Amino acid sequence: MGEESREITAPKVILFIAMLLIFREAIFYFYTAALPLADPLLILYGILGFLFVFIIFVSLDLVSLGPVKIPYWWWLMVIIGVLLIIFNYLAGGNYLTAVLVLLAVIVELVTGKKDINASKIMLLFGIAFTIWDCIAIFLFPIVVPILIVNAVFGLILAIILLILVLDLVDIKIPYTWWVVLIIAFVIYTWVMPFAGGYPATGFSGIILMIGWILILFAM
């Protein structure tokens, strides 16, 4: 992503989505800071979140802001991602925004060196997080049969999607946008919301949905 280019790229799409979620997260910090006995540092996290939104938006160079220029540097995004991890850890967040920012960097670095679609990279990460979400459901201290069923179906769908993405065997299921959308939607609706209690759980479906968006952009 060049400083002057407004070309739509996969890392830009991922970072733009991450930026919107960081904005939501920053507002949440302000709301939480108003609660009794809340950590006053939440206000600082919210302010820095808005700063990150500004930096990402300007660096993506989506619109002309006149003399306001912030060059896009992948290492700057890494710093933002690491700081978001720290904020989420201190505030008890779920690390989604940090993961998306860092995934955008990974996608850029990998696609710049290897001939692989950005959508497939995101889907592979989404598959990995789906498996982790399913494991988190299995490890839940209270056994809920319907959630176990959800986790089993989630694992099956993750394996099917892995086969499709890597083209491991011919299973007579096409690797198309609508198949990916169905799998991502099922995981987003019936697996992701019930995964929790462990770090980096509860956003597998979002990553898969972003992978689907990149397929629509032919990235």
C-alpha positions in Angstrom: 0.0 0.0 0.0 1.8 3.1 -1.2 1.5 6.4 0.5 -0.1 8.1 -2.5 -2.2 5.2 -3.9 -5.9 4.9 -3.3 -6.1 1.4 -4.8 -8.3 -0.9 -2.9 -6.1 -3.7 -1.4 -6.8 -6.6 1.0 -4.9 -5.0 3.9 -6.8 -1.8 3.4 -10.1 -3.6 3.6 -9.1 -5.4 6.8 -7.7 -2.3 8.4 -10.8 -0.3 7.5 -13.0 -2.9 9.2 -10.6 -3.0 12.2 -10.7 0.8 12.3 -14.5 0.8 12.6 -14.3 -1.8 15.4 -11.6 0.3 17.2 -13.9 3.3 17.1 -16.7 1.2 18.6 -14.3 -0.1 21.2 -13.1 3.4 22.1 -16.7 4.5 22.7 -17.3 1.5 24.9 -14.3 2.5 27.0 -15.9 5.9 27.7 -19.2 4.3 28.6 -17.5 1.8 30.9 -15.4 4.6 32.5 -18.7 6.3 33.6 -19.7 3.3 35.7 -19.1 3.2 39.5 -15.6 2.0 40.6 -14.5 1.9 36.9 -10.8 2.2 36.1 -10.1 5.8 35.2 -7.5 4.6 32.7 -10.4 3.5 30.5 -10.7 7.1 29.4 -7.1 7.1 28.3 -7.7 3.9 26.4 -10.7 5.5 24.7 -8.7 8.6 23.7 -5.8 6.5 22.3 -8.4 4.4 20.5 -9.7 7.5 18.7 -6.0 8.4 17.9 -5.5 5.0 16.4 -8.6 5.4 14.3 -7.3 8.7 13.0 -3.9 7.3 12.2 -5.3 4.3 10.3 -7.8 6.4 8.4 -5.2 8.9 7.3 -2.6 6.3 6.5 -5.0 4.4 4.3 -5.2 7.5 2.1 -8.8 6.8 1.2 -9.6 10.5 0.7 -7.6 13.6 0.2 -7.1 15.4 3.5 -4.9 18.2 2.1 -1.7 18.7 4.0 -2.6 16.0 6.6 -0.4 13.1 5.7 0.6 10.0 7.6 2.6 7.5 5.5 1.6 3.9 5.7 4.2 1.8 7.5 3.5 -1.8 8.3 5.5 -1.6 11.5 3.4 1.3 12.7 0.3 -1.0 12.4 2.2 -3.6 14.4 2.8 -1.1 17.1 -0.9 -0.2 17.1 -1.8 -3.9 17.2 0.5 -4.6 20.2 -0.9 -1.5 22.1 -4.4 -2.8 21.4 -3.5 -6.1 22.9 -2.2 -4.4 26.0 -5.4 -2.3 26.3 -7.6 -5.3 25.8 -5.7 -7.2 28.4 -5.9 -4.4 31.0 -9.6 -3.7 30.2 -10.7 -7.3 29.8 -11.4 -7.1 26.1 -11.5 -9.9 23.5 -8.5 -8.8 21.4 -10.5 -8.7 18.2 -9.3 -5.3 17.0 -5.7 -6.2 17.8 -6.0 -9.4 15.9 -7.5 -7.8 12.8 -4.8 -5.1 12.7 -2.0 -7.7 13.0 -3.7 -9.9 10.4 -3.8 -7.0 7.9 0.0 -6.8 8.3 0.5 -10.5 7.9 -1.7 -10.5 4.8 0.4 -7.7 3.3 3.7 -9.3 4.1 2.7 -12.8 2.9 1.0 -11.7 -0.3 4.0 -9.5 -1.1 6.3 -12.5 -1.1 4.1 -15.5 -2.1 1.5 -16.0 -4.8 -1.4 -16.6 -2.5 -4.8 -15.0 -2.3 -5.4 -12.7 0.7 -8.9 -14.2 1.1 -7.4 -17.7 1.6 -5.0 -16.4 4.2 -7.9 -14.8 6.1 -10.0 -18.0 5.8 -7.1 -20.1 7.1 -6.9 -17.9 10.2 -10.6 -18.0 10.5 -10.5 -21.8 10.4 -7.9 -21.8 13.1 -9.9 -19.5 15.3 -13.1 -21.6 14.6 -11.3 -24.7 15.9 -10.2 -22.7 19.0 -13.7 -21.5 19.5 -15.1 -25.0 19.3 -12.4 -26.2 21.8 -13.5 -23.4 24.2 -17.1 -24.6 24.0 -16.0 -28.2 24.8 -14.0 -26.9 27.8 -16.9 -25.0 29.2 -17.3 -26.1 32.8 -21.1 -26.7 32.4 -22.0 -29.2 29.8 -24.8 -27.9 27.5 -25.7 -30.6 24.9 -26.9 -28.2 22.2 -23.7 -26.2 22.4 -21.7 -29.4 22.1 -23.7 -30.1 18.9 -22.9 -26.6 17.7 -19.2 -27.1 18.4 -19.2 -30.5 16.6 -20.8 -29.0 13.5 -18.4 -26.1 13.7 -15.4 -28.5 13.6 -17.0 -30.3 10.7 -17.5 -27.1 8.7 -14.0 -25.9 9.6 -12.5 -29.1 8.2 -14.7 -28.8 5.0 -13.6 -25.2 4.5 -10.0 -26.2 5.1 -10.2 -28.9 2.4 -11.8 -26.3 0.0 -9.3 -23.6 0.6 -6.2 -25.9 0.3 -7.9 -28.0 -2.4 -6.8 -31.2 -0.5 -9.4 -33.6 -2.0 -12.3 -33.5 -4.3 -15.4 -33.5 -2.0 -17.8 -32.3 -4.7 -18.4 -29.0 -2.9 -17.5 -25.9 -5.0 -15.2 -23.3 -3.5 -17.4 -20.4 -4.3 -18.4 -17.2 -2.5 -21.8 -18.5 -1.5 -20.4 -21.8 0.0 -17.9 -19.7 2.0 -20.7 -17.4 3.1 -22.9 -20.2 4.3 -20.1 -21.7 6.4 -19.0 -18.4 7.7 -22.6 -17.5 8.6 -23.3 -20.7 10.5 -20.1 -20.3 12.5 -20.8 -16.6 13.1 -24.3 -17.5 14.3 -24.1 -20.8 16.1 -20.5 -21.2 17.2 -18.8 -17.9 17.7 -21.3 -16.3 20.2 -21.0 -19.3 22.6 -17.2 -19.4 22.7 -15.7 -17.6 25.6 -13.8 -17.8 28.8 -10.4 -18.1 27.1 -8.2 -15.5 25.4 -8.8 -14.8 21.7 -12.1 -16.6 21.5 -15.4 -15.4 20.1 -14.5 -13.8 16.7 -13.9 -16.7 14.3 -17.0 -15.9 12.3 -16.0 -12.3 11.8 -12.6 -13.3 10.4 -14.3 -15.8 8.1 -16.8 -13.1 7.0 -13.9 -10.8 6.2 -12.4 -13.6 4.1 -15.7 -13.8 2.3 -15.6 -10.1 1.6 -12.1 -10.4 0.1 -13.4 -13.2 -2.2 -16.1 -10.8 -3.5 -13.3 -8.2 -4.1 -11.4 -11.0 -6.0 -8.4 -10.6 -3.6 
